[in-house]
Each structure stands twice: as structure tokens, then as C-alpha cells.
Amino acid sequence: MREARHPENLATSLRDANLLHGVVARTGPPSLWLIDLRQDETLVERAARLLTAGERRRADRGAPAVRRQQILSRAALRIVLARSLGCPPAALRFVTDPSGKPRLAGGAPHFSVSHSGDWGLIAVTPLGPVGVDIERCVPISELEAIAERSFAPAAARALLSQRGERRVQAFTASGRGSKRK
């Protein structure tokens, strides 16, 4: 198969399949890329071929929806960074900084990736560390279940003791209480 021997052809075909929705904002660095994670399984498996064996293993540990997000987000990141650096996606090597955040071996460009629900977001800049976050909006009625499932017990109790708009504000500001952080 042609794509398997030429990862740059695979990257082009994935980009052309509307995985990436171009530059969302271009006022200078950073550039922002929106990722459509609502892809069929065929495209997910094609995207997985852009990843290293370790990246695929990490994605495979997640539930199907998480696996899809991780594969498509990492493939999109490889496509965007390879385009920025003028190299094939497979040539990119990632390392982890002391806080656990991935970065390119060799430094620049700096990037950040976030995904939630059906969408992902990538920020890329040569200027220095960058952060981006995207979150699926949920009805207020779902906050209690999300807090109980995702936050440390004390943080969940503090959040749930709030009412109305204060609860929403506390939920938005409570990232440090998350078990995942």
C-alpha cells in the first residue's frame, strides 16, 4: 500500500480528509488548529499509522472514545508540526518535560493540544511555551456527576456546596482539584 511506505502521503490524505480545519486564528503566533474528532473508524486507523508504537499503545489503553481522541489528536499534531518544520510526520521525536508535558526533542516550535468531546485544538508557536484548552459544554444538571467522577472527594464536596452560577464558576475554576491533574 502506497500510504504505508510514504507517511507524508498519509499525512496529506488525512489533512485532505478534513481532519484539520485549517488555521482558526492567524494574527501571528500562535497558530490555532481545530481538529474534528468525529471521523469514521477507517480514518482513525489510517491516522494511527502516523503514530509510534508507544503512542498507539497509550491510546489503546483508553476507552473507545478516548482512543479515538488520542489517535486523531496526536496524528493531527504530527501533521501540523511536520508542516511547520518541513519534515515528514514520522521524523518528529517527542520527549516529556519534568511536569509531564510533551514537547519536541530539540525544543521549538512549542505546542499545546487539548481535546474534549468531538473537537480538539492545537496551538503552535516558535515564541515559547503555550497552552490551549477546549472543553465540551455540558448542562448544569451534569456537573454533579462529572464532579463526583472526576474530582478528588474534597474538591467535589466544595464544588457541590455551591449553588447556581457560583457552582458553574467553581466548576470552571476547579481544575486543580481534578484527579487527572
C-alpha positions in Angstrom: 0.0 0.0 0.0 1.4 3.4 -1.0 0.4 5.2 2.2 2.2 2.7 4.5 5.5 3.2 2.7 5.2 7.0 2.4 4.0 8.6 5.7 4.0 12.0 4.1 1.3 10.8 1.6 -0.8 9.5 4.5 -0.4 12.9 6.3 -1.6 14.7 3.1 -4.6 12.4 2.7 -5.6 12.8 6.4 -5.3 16.6 6.1 -7.4 16.5 2.9 -10.0 14.3 4.7 -11.0 17.4 6.8 -9.4 16.1 10.0 -7.9 19.6 10.4 -10.0 22.7 9.9 -7.1 24.9 8.9 -5.8 27.8 10.9 -8.5 29.0 13.2 -6.7 32.2 14.1 -3.8 33.8 12.2 -2.9 37.1 13.9 0.6 35.9 14.3 2.0 33.2 16.6 0.4 31.1 17.9 -1.4 29.4 15.1 -4.5 27.5 16.2 -5.9 24.4 14.5 -9.3 22.9 15.1 -9.5 19.1 15.0 -12.7 17.3 14.0 -12.7 14.1 16.1 -15.9 12.9 14.5 -14.1 10.7 12.0 -15.1 7.2 10.9 -13.1 4.2 12.0 -11.3 3.9 8.7 -9.8 7.3 9.1 -8.9 6.7 12.8 -7.0 3.5 11.7 -5.2 5.5 8.9 -4.3 8.2 11.4 -2.9 5.5 13.8 -0.3 4.6 11.2 1.3 8.1 11.7 1.9 7.3 15.4 4.8 5.5 17.0 4.2 2.1 18.6 4.3 3.8 22.1 1.7 6.4 21.1 -0.6 3.6 19.8 -0.2 1.6 23.0 -1.1 4.6 25.1 -4.2 5.3 23.0 -5.2 1.6 23.1 -5.4 1.7 26.9 -8.3 4.1 26.8 -12.0 3.5 26.2 -13.0 3.7 22.5 -13.9 7.4 22.6 -10.7 8.3 24.4 -8.7 6.1 22.0 -10.3 8.0 19.0 -9.5 11.4 20.6 -5.9 10.5 21.4 -5.1 8.9 18.0 -6.7 11.7 15.9 -5.2 14.5 18.1 -1.7 13.1 18.0 -1.9 12.4 14.3 -3.1 16.0 13.7 -0.3 17.3 15.9 2.2 15.4 13.9 0.8 16.7 10.6 0.8 20.4 11.9 4.3 20.2 13.3 5.7 18.4 10.3 4.2 21.1 8.0 5.7 23.8 10.3 9.2 22.2 10.3 9.2 20.9 6.7 9.8 17.3 7.6 7.8 14.0 7.5 5.5 13.4 10.5 7.4 10.2 11.3 10.6 12.3 11.8 9.3 14.1 14.8 10.6 12.9 18.2 8.8 13.8 21.4 10.1 14.0 24.9 8.4 14.8 28.2 9.4 17.7 30.4 9.6 17.4 34.2 5.9 18.3 34.6 4.9 15.5 32.2 4.0 17.8 29.3 5.2 16.6 25.8 7.5 18.7 23.7 9.6 18.2 20.7 13.1 16.9 21.2 15.2 19.9 20.2 12.7 22.5 21.5 10.8 24.7 19.1 8.2 25.1 18.0 6.3 24.9 21.2 2.8 23.4 21.1 -0.2 22.6 23.2 -3.0 20.1 22.5 -6.5 19.8 24.1 -9.5 17.6 23.2 -12.9 17.2 24.6 -16.0 15.6 23.1 -16.0 15.9 19.3 -13.3 18.6 19.0 -9.6 19.1 19.6 -7.5 22.2 19.5 -3.8 22.6 18.7 -1.7 25.8 19.3 1.8 26.1 17.8 4.3 28.9 18.2 8.0 29.4 17.9 8.0 32.1 20.6 7.9 30.0 23.8 5.7 27.8 25.9 2.0 27.9 25.0 -1.2 26.5 26.5 -4.6 25.8 25.0 -7.8 24.3 26.4 -11.0 23.2 24.9 -14.0 21.8 26.8 -17.3 20.4 25.8 -20.1 22.4 27.3 -22.4 20.3 29.5 -25.8 21.1 31.0 -25.6 22.3 34.6 -27.5 19.1 35.6 -24.5 17.0 34.6 -22.0 18.9 36.7 -22.7 16.9 39.9 -22.0 13.6 38.1 -18.9 15.0 36.5 -17.5 16.4 39.7 -18.1 13.1 41.6 -16.4 11.1 38.8 -13.5 13.4 38.0 -12.6 15.4 41.1 -10.9 14.5 44.4 -13.6 14.0 47.1 -12.8 17.3 48.9 -12.9 19.3 45.7 -16.2 17.6 44.7 -17.8 18.5 48.0 -16.6 22.1 47.8 -18.0 22.4 44.3 -21.3 20.8 45.1 -21.8 23.0 48.2 -22.1 26.0 45.7 -25.4 26.9 44.1 -26.5 28.3 40.7 -23.9 30.4 38.8 -21.4 30.1 41.7 -21.4 26.4 41.1 -20.6 26.8 37.4 -17.9 29.3 38.2 -16.4 27.0 40.9 -16.5 24.1 38.4 -14.7 26.1 35.7 -12.1 27.3 38.2 -11.5 24.0 39.9 -9.0 22.3 37.6 -6.5 21.8 40.4 -8.9 19.6 42.2 -9.1 17.1 39.4 -7.7 13.6 39.9 -6.2 13.8 36.4 -4.0 16.8 37.1 
